[in-house]
Amino acid sequence: MLAQKEDGSYSLLLSEFENEHDFFDQVQFLAVDPSSNVNVAVSPYGEILTYTNPFTPKSAIDDTERTRSTSSTPSTETIMKDMMEAT
């Protein structure tokens, strides 16, 4: 969670999901200031991605060669969550 303080500084809280434990050698904080019509995401490889009008394919094949149907259109947040869990 990130909250700006009255003095303009930020306080950052990193937390784990459920009972997982991660060990960090480095944490990097980047500010991204896109136009109001541009969304920002981070790939599983740390790349900053920008997009304006995402669309869902009718189907896709994952890295285990399973066909993934997308007959119901998931939200952008669901797509990004699935990308992060796939790594």
Secondary structure, 3 states (H helix, E strand, C coil): CEEECCCCCEEECCCCCCCCCCCCCCCCCCCCCCCCCCEEEECCCCCEEEECCCCCCCEEECCCCCEEECCCCCCHHHHHHHHHHCC
